[in-house]
């Protein structure tokens, strides 16, 4: 089953841009996913388990490295590109 995830990451620090860039780069590095970056969110398209694993892995890195960060996520049980 293919899904769509829409994510917005908010590192709670003054210099937040590098953390967001690294997070998006980590998602882009996963073969089998399509990642579309917009001004306020990032969309990820792909197979359910691959999308979820990629988000979990990238988010864990941020949560371990940053003192505080918020991830807002929305999931749709279909591929919105269709």
C-alpha positions in Angstrom: 0.0 0.0 0.0 1.3 3.4 -1.0 0.8 6.4 1.3 1.4 10.1 1.5 2.9 11.8 4.6 3.1 15.5 5.1 5.7 16.7 7.7 6.6 20.0 9.2 9.7 20.0 11.5 10.2 22.8 14.0 13.6 22.7 15.8 13.2 25.1 18.8 16.4 27.0 18.4 17.6 30.2 16.7 19.7 28.4 14.0 17.0 25.9 12.9 17.7 25.8 9.1 20.6 23.3 9.1 18.6 20.8 11.1 15.7 21.0 8.7 18.0 20.7 5.7 19.6 17.6 7.2 16.2 16.0 8.0 15.0 16.5 4.4 18.4 15.3 3.0 18.0 12.1 5.1 14.5 11.5 3.6 15.8 12.2 0.1 18.5 9.6 0.5 16.0 6.7 0.9 15.6 4.8 -2.4 12.0 4.2 -3.3 10.6 7.5 -1.8 9.6 10.6 -3.6 10.1 13.7 -1.5 8.6 17.1 -2.4 9.7 20.1 -0.3 7.4 23.1 0.0 7.7 26.3 2.0 6.0 25.0 5.1 6.0 21.3 4.8 7.5 18.3 3.1 5.5 15.5 1.4 6.8 11.9 1.2 5.3 9.4 -1.2 6.0 5.7 -1.1 5.2 2.3 0.3 3.8 2.4 3.8 6.6 0.6 5.7 9.3 2.4 3.8 7.8 5.9 4.5 7.3 5.1 8.1 10.8 3.7 8.6 12.4 6.6 6.9 10.4 9.1 9.0 11.2 7.2 12.2 14.9 7.0 11.4 15.3 10.7 10.5 13.2 11.9 13.4 15.2 9.8 15.9 18.4 11.5 14.8 16.9 15.0 15.3 15.3 14.1 18.6 18.7 12.8 19.9 20.8 15.6 18.6 18.6 18.7 19.3 17.5 20.0 22.7 13.9 20.4 21.6 12.1 19.9 18.3 8.5 19.5 17.2 7.4 17.2 14.3 3.9 17.7 12.9 2.8 14.8 10.7 -0.2 14.0 8.6 -0.7 10.6 6.9 -3.0 9.7 4.1 -3.7 6.1 3.3 -3.3 6.6 -0.5 -0.8 8.1 -2.9 -1.9 11.7 -3.4 0.1 11.9 -6.6 -2.5 9.7 -8.4 
